[in-house]
């Protein structure tokens, strides 16, 4: 997948996460979950952008690795929200699927880069 395509896909994913979080009931628990998922989901794309500006292959790999870690964390938070909050099941399932696909792309990219 081309760099611009993955950046666009990450951007669209984060927009979806933001829209989903705006629909959650506001309480102490959801506030914490929202902060966590917004932090981790925005980090996916931000690290991909940083990877593009990396000064070396090692830098590039490091930022992609951080992006993968953020994707895995985001999937965790999405699963927690799915199981504890009142969400649209189609919307949250789509976000979980998309997050898993992004993580798979990033993981495959890392395997290729490290060869």
Backbone as CSV, one residue per row, in Angstrom:
resi,resn,N_x,N_y,N_z,CA_x,CA_y,CA_z,C_x,C_y,C_z
1,UNK,0.845,-1.176,0.000,0.000,0.000,0.000,0.893,1.242,0.000
2,UNK,0.543,2.203,-0.817,1.345,3.420,-0.933,1.203,4.281,0.316
3,UNK,2.253,5.068,0.585,2.294,5.894,1.790,1.104,6.831,1.903
4,UNK,0.739,7.487,0.817,-0.392,8.429,0.857,-1.702,7.691,1.126
5,UNK,-1.825,6.474,0.596,-3.041,5.697,0.818,-3.182,5.299,2.281
6,UNK,-2.097,4.854,2.890,-2.158,4.451,4.299,-2.391,5.669,5.187
7,UNK,-1.789,6.810,4.842,-2.028,8.039,5.608,-3.500,8.437,5.537
8,UNK,-4.081,8.356,4.356,-5.498,8.707,4.163,-6.389,7.743,4.933
9,UNK,-6.042,6.476,4.873,-6.838,5.476,5.585,-6.761,5.705,7.098
10,UNK,-5.592,6.034,7.604,-5.438,6.343,9.041,-6.223,7.596,9.411
11,UNK,-6.163,8.600,8.549,-6.895,9.842,8.790,-8.399,9.562,8.871
12,UNK,-8.912,8.824,7.894,-10.338,8.499,7.877,-10.727,7.667,9.102
13,UNK,-9.837,6.773,9.500,-10.087,5.953,10.683,-10.219,6.831,11.926
14,UNK,-9.303,7.763,12.107,-9.344,8.648,13.281,-10.612,9.499,13.267
15,UNK,-11.000,9.982,12.110,-12.246,10.755,12.019,-13.415,9.882,12.490
16,UNK,-13.430,8.617,12.082,-14.474,7.690,12.519,-14.453,7.480,14.024
17,UNK,-13.261,7.357,14.601,-13.134,7.186,16.052,-13.652,8.438,16.770
18,UNK,-13.280,9.597,16.287,-13.729,10.851,16.911,-15.254,10.943,16.867
19,UNK,-15.835,10.640,15.710,-17.301,10.701,15.588,-17.974,9.701,16.530
20,UNK,-17.398,8.506,16.661,-17.963,7.496,17.548,-17.899,7.963,19.000
21,UNK,-16.770,8.549,19.410,-16.627,8.968,20.806,-17.590,10.104,21.159
22,UNK,-17.929,10.914,20.181,-18.864,12.012,20.442,-20.267,11.505,20.773
23,UNK,-20.562,10.263,20.386,-21.876,9.676,20.631,-21.975,8.956,21.975
24,UNK,-20.840,8.763,22.654,-20.858,8.036,23.916,-21.477,8.882,25.018
25,UNK,-22.144,8.196,25.954,-22.671,8.888,27.129,-21.493,9.428,27.923
26,UNK,-21.647,10.613,28.429,-20.559,11.242,29.180,-20.668,10.866,30.658
27,UNK,-19.634,10.182,31.143,-19.513,9.846,32.558,-18.033,9.637,32.839
28,UNK,-17.691,9.376,34.058,-16.281,9.249,34.449,-15.574,8.155,33.653
29,UNK,-16.219,7.017,33.508,-15.603,5.901,32.786,-15.418,6.224,31.313
30,UNK,-16.467,6.701,30.673,-16.355,6.991,29.234,-15.358,8.117,28.976
31,UNK,-15.268,9.076,29.879,-14.288,10.153,29.698,-12.860,9.590,29.646
32,UNK,-12.566,8.643,30.510,-11.238,8.026,30.522,-11.008,7.229,29.244
33,UNK,-12.006,6.438,28.859,-11.882,5.641,27.630,-11.711,6.529,26.402
34,UNK,-12.454,7.611,26.354,-12.368,8.538,25.220,-10.962,9.141,25.134
35,UNK,-10.436,9.592,26.252,-9.084,10.169,26.242,-8.055,9.143,25.780
36,UNK,-8.174,7.920,26.262,-7.225,6.872,25.895,-7.299,6.551,24.396
37,UNK,-8.506,6.368,23.888,-8.630,5.963,22.485,-8.283,7.109,21.544
38,UNK,-8.572,8.328,21.930,-8.191,9.461,21.078,-6.675,9.595,21.024
39,UNK,-6.018,9.388,22.155,-4.561,9.462,22.188,-3.939,8.370,21.313
40,UNK,-4.390,7.139,21.501,-3.761,6.034,20.765,-4.126,6.046,19.281
41,UNK,-5.370,6.359,18.947,-5.770,6.327,17.531,-5.116,7.448,16.726
42,UNK,-4.986,8.623,17.305,-4.327,9.713,16.574,-2.834,9.447,16.419
43,UNK,-2.276,8.675,17.325,-0.853,8.344,17.266,-0.510,7.445,16.073
44,UNK,-1.470,6.655,15.610,-1.208,5.760,14.477,-0.760,6.578,13.267
45,UNK,-1.614,7.487,12.841,-1.307,8.306,11.668,-0.170,9.277,11.893
46,UNK,-0.093,9.844,13.099,0.976,10.801,13.394,2.346,10.143,13.266
47,UNK,2.467,8.909,13.720,3.747,8.211,13.607,4.067,7.828,12.164
48,UNK,3.048,7.577,11.372,3.291,7.304,9.947,3.816,8.559,9.267
49,UNK,3.226,9.704,9.587,3.701,10.972,9.029,5.141,11.231,9.478
50,UNK,5.421,10.982,10.739,6.786,11.161,11.251,7.766,10.214,10.565
51,UNK,7.326,9.008,10.267,8.190,8.035,9.585,8.648,8.583,8.236
52,UNK,7.750,9.268,7.553,8.082,9.832,6.250,9.190,10.879,6.360
53,UNK,9.232,11.535,7.505,10.238,12.584,7.717,11.498,12.047,8.396
54,UNK,11.523,10.755,8.653,12.673,10.156,9.333,13.954,10.378,8.552
55,UNK,15.049,10.476,9.290,16.327,10.769,8.647,17.077,9.516,8.211
56,UNK,16.559,8.346,8.571,17.234,7.106,8.200,16.216,5.977,8.135
57,UNK,16.652,4.839,7.609,15.786,3.670,7.559,15.444,3.228,8.982
58,UNK,16.411,3.329,9.883,16.183,2.959,11.281,15.094,3.843,11.894
59,UNK,15.150,5.143,11.629,14.114,6.075,12.082,12.752,5.670,11.535
60,UNK,12.723,5.405,10.244,11.476,5.024,9.568,10.878,3.784,10.242
61,UNK,11.692,2.765,10.445,11.235,1.527,11.070,10.734,1.798,12.489
62,UNK,11.444,2.621,13.225,11.058,2.946,14.595,9.677,3.603,14.644
63,UNK,9.423,4.559,13.776,8.122,5.229,13.767,7.001,4.291,13.315
64,UNK,7.274,3.431,12.346,6.266,2.461,11.912,5.968,1.489,13.053
65,UNK,6.999,1.101,13.786,6.804,0.222,14.939,5.915,0.889,15.991
66,UNK,6.150,2.163,16.264,5.302,2.898,17.215,3.869,2.992,16.704
67,UNK,3.715,3.163,15.412,2.388,3.225,14.816,1.654,1.894,15.003
68,UNK,2.362,0.791,14.804,1.770,-0.533,15.008,1.361,-0.721,16.472
69,UNK,2.215,-0.313,17.391,1.883,-0.426,18.813,0.629,0.397,19.138
70,UNK,0.526,1.562,18.559,-0.652,2.409,18.782,-1.912,1.775,18.190
71,UNK,-1.783,1.131,17.042,-2.927,0.442,16.437,-3.398,-0.699,17.329
72,UNK,-2.453,-1.461,17.870,-2.816,-2.557,18.769,-3.490,-2.036,20.032
73,UNK,-2.985,-0.943,20.569,-3.592,-0.341,21.747,-4.999,0.172,21.434
74,UNK,-5.139,0.805,20.279,-6.445,1.331,19.874,-7.472,0.215,19.758
75,UNK,-7.060,-0.905,19.189,-7.981,-2.048,19.067,-8.432,-2.497,20.458
76,UNK,-7.518,-2.526,21.409,-7.863,-2.876,22.784,-8.945,-1.939,23.325
77,UNK,-8.742,-0.628,23.165,-9.716,0.342,23.675,-11.054,0.215,22.956
78,UNK,-11.025,-0.045,21.658,-12.279,-0.237,20.917,-13.056,-1.434,21.458
79,UNK,-12.350,-2.513,21.756,-13.003,-3.704,22.316,-13.600,-3.395,23.690
80,UNK,-12.872,-2.651,24.508,-13.388,-2.266,25.825,-14.652,-1.416,25.669
81,UNK,-14.613,-0.445,24.775,-15.779,0.415,24.541,-16.946,-0.421,24.030
82,UNK,-16.676,-1.332,23.130,-17.735,-2.204,22.587,-18.428,-2.978,23.699
83,UNK,-17.637,-3.481,24.649,-18.179,-4.340,25.699,-18.732,-3.602,26.910
84,UNK,-18.443,-2.309,27.028,-18.887,-1.596,28.231,-19.777,-0.389,27.970
85,UNK,-19.760,0.113,26.764,-20.520,1.324,26.466,-21.655,1.009,25.491
86,UNK,-22.637,1.863,25.468,-23.760,1.717,24.552,-23.367,2.342,23.207
87,UNK,-22.931,1.485,22.262,-22.466,1.976,20.968,-23.240,1.316,19.842
88,UNK,-23.195,1.936,18.692,-23.750,1.355,17.470,-22.862,0.174,17.093
89,UNK,-23.414,-1.033,17.109,-22.576,-2.220,16.891,-21.953,-2.244,15.500
90,UNK,-22.662,-1.788,14.482,-22.078,-1.757,13.134,-20.895,-0.797,13.079
91,UNK,-21.054,0.351,13.698,-20.001,1.363,13.690,-18.759,0.872,14.427
92,UNK,-18.936,0.339,15.625,-17.783,-0.098,16.415,-17.130,-1.316,15.772
93,UNK,-17.920,-2.226,15.209,-17.348,-3.394,14.527,-16.550,-2.979,13.296
94,UNK,-17.036,-1.968,12.575,-16.288,-1.447,11.426,-14.950,-0.871,11.887
95,UNK,-14.967,-0.095,12.966,-13.733,0.509,13.469,-12.745,-0.554,13.956
96,UNK,-13.245,-1.580,14.607,-12.371,-2.667,15.055,-11.749,-3.375,13.853
97,UNK,-12.556,-3.646,12.844,-12.057,-4.310,11.625,-11.011,-3.440,10.935
98,UNK,-11.302,-2.160,10.799,-10.373,-1.244,10.135,-9.069,-1.140,10.918
99,UNK,-9.164,-1.065,12.234,-7.974,-0.984,13.072,-7.132,-2.257,12.921
100,UNK,-7.777,-3.397,12.881,-7.062,-4.670,12.690,-6.361,-4.703,11.339
101,UNK,-7.037,-4.212,10.317,-6.436,-4.176,8.980,-5.239,-3.230,8.940
102,UNK,-5.362,-2.080,9.579,-4.234,-1.143,9.640,-3.052,-1.785,10.366
103,UNK,-3.331,-2.467,11.468,-2.262,-3.145,12.209,-1.605,-4.222,11.350
104,UNK,-2.399,-4.961,10.587,-1.845,-5.994,9.706,-0.953,-5.390,8.623
105,UNK,-1.379,-4.269,8.066,-0.577,-3.588,7.034,0.735,-3.118,7.639
106,UNK,0.641,-2.501,8.810,1.863,-2.000,9.462,2.795,-3.152,9.853
107,UNK,2.227,-4.234,10.357,3.042,-5.395,10.713,3.737,-5.994,9.514
108,UNK,3.009,-6.127,8.406,3.606,-6.661,7.182,4.680,-5.725,6.661
109,UNK,4.467,-4.425,6.777,5.464,-3.440,6.351,6.742,-3.584,7.168
110,UNK,6.601,-3.784,8.456,7.771,-3.956,9.321,8.561,-5.201,8.960
111,UNK,7.859,-6.281,8.672,8.537,-7.519,8.278,9.351,-7.277,7.005
112,UNK,8.729,-6.601,6.041,9.414,-6.290,4.774,10.599,-5.366,5.006
113,UNK,10.407,-4.334,5.808,11.474,-3.353,6.061,12.675,-3.967,6.762
114,UNK,12.431,-4.949,7.614,13.512,-5.536,8.393,14.307,-6.597,7.612
115,UNK,13.834,-6.939,6.420,14.567,-7.928,5.604,15.778,-7.307,4.959
